[in-house]
């Protein structure tokens, strides 16, 4: 079955170039140039991945990302942005995106990131297991669903993978480099240094009673992070 990509971009030249490249890579592609057109497409279409420009004539891609996530859709989302300032990167990830790429970018790098996101979204992380649990958190691996005190956690794909990695290694320090390598290609070479910190903060906000004083997801300064075992 062919994989389909939804592309939201208002630059006509870039839109044409990306559409041509994605078709050549074997993807089905639907396009939109405005936020309103994007809403209409996303209400009816089921896509394997979304590529969203940030700045658009009638809004921005972050609105579209939130629209998708608020409906429980965990499709991989990559932002295409000319804004590489830290605050805009963090805003994009906070809205629920899995990755971002700053314009101008090489088409080969974009295709590599698309393949990485599609591969990760399609691979079961169960490894023969059906369930992970530690403290108030439980994870049903076959359905890729995480729960806090039996209530569903609304996690992005990246947040879910990060939580699985930490809970599976509960009680052990997971090095920052190990986490980046597990979540992204090439030891995080495609990722801004702040990205992992953003995901950690987002997980704490969803899991910890007081995110500023975490008791489950701990920082091991200078090394990485650790999920605290129940009896520690």
PLY file of the C-alpha trace (Angstrom):
ply
format ascii 1.0
element vertex 232
property float x
property float y
property float z
element edge 231
property int vertex1
property int vertex2
end_header
0.00 0.00 0.00
1.40 3.40 -1.00
2.07 5.91 1.75
0.40 9.28 1.48
1.80 12.63 2.53
-0.12 15.84 3.12
1.85 18.98 2.23
0.86 22.45 3.45
2.98 25.13 1.77
2.12 28.49 0.20
5.31 29.03 -1.80
4.24 27.82 -5.26
7.77 27.08 -6.49
8.65 25.10 -3.37
5.29 23.36 -3.45
5.85 22.21 -7.02
9.41 21.07 -6.29
8.44 19.14 -3.19
5.46 17.52 -4.89
7.63 16.38 -7.79
10.30 15.00 -5.44
7.82 13.18 -3.20
6.06 11.63 -6.19
9.44 10.51 -7.47
10.11 8.90 -4.07
6.92 6.88 -4.47
4.55 8.80 -2.18
1.00 9.89 -2.87
0.76 13.63 -2.20
-2.15 15.94 -1.35
-1.40 19.66 -1.13
-2.89 22.82 0.32
-1.73 26.44 0.37
-3.93 27.75 3.20
-4.90 26.69 6.69
-8.59 26.53 5.77
-7.89 24.19 2.84
-5.73 22.08 5.17
-8.61 21.67 7.64
-10.89 20.48 4.84
-8.31 17.93 3.61
-7.50 16.63 7.07
-11.16 16.13 7.95
-11.56 13.66 5.09
-8.12 12.24 4.32
-6.05 9.67 6.20
-2.34 10.40 5.77
0.89 8.63 6.64
2.73 11.90 7.42
2.12 15.66 7.41
4.56 18.32 6.16
3.43 21.71 7.45
4.79 25.14 6.63
4.68 27.49 9.62
3.85 30.88 8.09
0.75 30.90 5.86
-1.55 33.61 4.46
-4.45 32.80 6.80
-2.66 31.45 9.88
0.19 29.09 10.67
1.04 25.41 10.66
1.07 25.22 14.44
-2.69 25.76 14.44
-3.07 22.85 12.03
-0.80 20.67 14.18
-2.89 21.38 17.28
-6.07 20.71 15.28
-4.73 17.25 14.40
-3.47 16.39 17.89
-6.64 17.55 19.66
-8.49 14.91 17.66
-6.21 12.18 18.95
-4.42 11.70 15.63
-0.77 10.71 16.19
0.31 10.86 12.54
3.97 11.99 12.25
4.26 15.74 11.67
7.29 17.61 10.34
7.38 21.42 10.24
8.96 23.27 7.33
10.09 26.57 8.80
12.21 29.55 7.88
12.24 30.49 11.55
15.13 28.79 13.32
15.05 30.83 16.52
14.82 28.69 19.64
11.47 30.09 20.75
9.79 29.16 17.45
11.33 25.68 17.45
10.03 25.10 20.98
6.59 26.44 20.06
6.43 24.05 17.14
7.38 21.02 19.22
5.01 22.10 21.98
2.15 22.14 19.49
2.74 18.42 18.91
5.19 18.15 16.01
7.68 15.27 15.81
10.42 17.09 13.91
11.22 20.29 12.04
13.52 21.27 9.21
14.72 24.82 8.58
14.53 26.41 5.15
16.49 26.34 2.94
17.00 22.58 3.22
18.38 19.83 1.00
15.71 17.59 -0.49
17.78 14.53 0.36
17.79 15.46 4.04
14.04 16.05 4.03
13.41 12.67 2.39
15.67 11.03 4.95
13.69 12.55 7.80
10.41 11.53 6.21
11.62 7.92 5.89
12.80 7.95 9.51
9.44 9.19 10.82
7.47 6.72 8.69
9.74 3.86 9.78
9.36 4.67 13.46
5.61 5.14 13.27
5.25 1.75 11.60
7.52 -0.31 13.83
6.18 -1.95 16.96
8.29 -1.26 20.01
7.00 -4.25 21.87
9.89 -6.61 21.24
7.77 -9.54 22.44
6.30 -7.59 25.35
2.68 -6.57 25.61
2.80 -4.12 28.49
5.22 -1.91 30.41
4.38 -0.44 33.79
6.15 1.50 36.51
4.61 3.63 39.22
1.47 5.37 37.96
2.33 4.80 34.31
1.37 1.83 32.19
1.95 1.32 28.47
0.02 -1.04 26.22
2.58 -1.77 23.51
0.42 -3.46 20.84
-1.95 -0.47 20.76
0.81 2.11 21.42
-1.26 3.65 24.23
0.08 5.09 27.48
-1.89 5.65 30.68
-1.44 7.61 33.90
-3.43 6.08 36.77
-5.47 4.26 34.10
-6.33 7.53 32.33
-5.09 7.91 28.71
-2.06 10.12 28.18
-2.18 12.25 25.05
1.37 11.74 23.78
2.96 12.53 20.44
4.86 9.76 18.66
8.19 11.08 19.93
6.92 11.47 23.50
5.55 7.93 23.41
8.87 6.48 22.19
10.78 8.46 24.82
8.49 7.24 27.60
8.83 3.62 26.43
12.62 3.90 26.41
12.78 5.35 29.92
10.21 3.02 31.51
11.79 -0.04 29.87
15.08 1.00 31.51
13.55 2.05 34.84
16.15 2.55 37.55
18.98 3.04 35.05
20.45 6.28 33.75
19.81 6.54 30.02
22.48 8.72 28.44
21.36 11.76 26.49
23.25 10.46 23.44
21.50 7.09 23.74
18.10 8.78 23.80
18.89 10.96 20.78
20.18 7.94 18.87
17.02 5.98 19.72
14.64 8.75 18.72
16.43 10.25 15.75
19.02 9.15 13.21
22.74 9.74 13.65
23.00 10.47 17.36
20.58 13.36 17.04
22.51 15.10 14.29
19.23 16.36 12.80
17.97 17.75 16.11
18.51 21.06 17.85
20.12 20.58 21.26
16.99 21.95 22.94
14.62 19.41 21.40
15.13 16.62 23.92
14.76 19.07 26.81
11.42 20.16 25.35
10.15 16.55 25.19
11.31 15.89 28.75
9.48 19.00 29.96
6.33 18.01 28.05
6.38 14.50 29.53
6.79 15.90 33.04
3.85 18.24 32.52
1.70 15.26 31.56
2.97 12.80 34.20
4.29 14.61 37.25
2.04 16.12 39.90
4.55 19.00 40.15
6.67 19.14 36.99
9.15 21.49 38.67
9.82 18.81 41.32
9.68 15.52 39.38
9.56 12.25 41.29
9.32 9.84 38.35
11.27 11.32 35.41
14.57 12.41 36.92
17.50 14.37 35.48
20.95 12.89 36.04
23.03 16.02 35.56
25.80 15.75 33.04
24.62 12.33 31.82
20.96 12.02 30.86
17.67 10.96 32.42
16.28 8.16 34.56
12.83 6.76 35.20
12.59 6.09 38.95
11.64 2.53 39.89
8.70 2.06 42.23
10.82 0.96 45.20
13.71 3.39 44.80
0 1
1 2
2 3
3 4
4 5
5 6
6 7
7 8
8 9
9 10
10 11
11 12
12 13
13 14
14 15
15 16
16 17
17 18
18 19
19 20
20 21
21 22
22 23
23 24
24 25
25 26
26 27
27 28
28 29
29 30
30 31
31 32
32 33
33 34
34 35
35 36
36 37
37 38
38 39
39 40
40 41
41 42
42 43
43 44
44 45
45 46
46 47
47 48
48 49
49 50
50 51
51 52
52 53
53 54
54 55
55 56
56 57
57 58
58 59
59 60
60 61
61 62
62 63
63 64
64 65
65 66
66 67
67 68
68 69
69 70
70 71
71 72
72 73
73 74
74 75
75 76
76 77
77 78
78 79
79 80
80 81
81 82
82 83
83 84
84 85
85 86
86 87
87 88
88 89
89 90
90 91
91 92
92 93
93 94
94 95
95 96
96 97
97 98
98 99
99 100
100 101
101 102
102 103
103 104
104 105
105 106
106 107
107 108
108 109
109 110
110 111
111 112
112 113
113 114
114 115
115 116
116 117
117 118
118 119
119 120
120 121
121 122
122 123
123 124
124 125
125 126
126 127
127 128
128 129
129 130
130 131
131 132
132 133
133 134
134 135
135 136
136 137
137 138
138 139
139 140
140 141
141 142
142 143
143 144
144 145
145 146
146 147
147 148
148 149
149 150
150 151
151 152
152 153
153 154
154 155
155 156
156 157
157 158
158 159
159 160
160 161
161 162
162 163
163 164
164 165
165 166
166 167
167 168
168 169
169 170
170 171
171 172
172 173
173 174
174 175
175 176
176 177
177 178
178 179
179 180
180 181
181 182
182 183
183 184
184 185
185 186
186 187
187 188
188 189
189 190
190 191
191 192
192 193
193 194
194 195
195 196
196 197
197 198
198 199
199 200
200 201
201 202
202 203
203 204
204 205
205 206
206 207
207 208
208 209
209 210
210 211
211 212
212 213
213 214
214 215
215 216
216 217
217 218
218 219
219 220
220 221
221 222
222 223
223 224
224 225
225 226
226 227
227 228
228 229
229 230
230 231
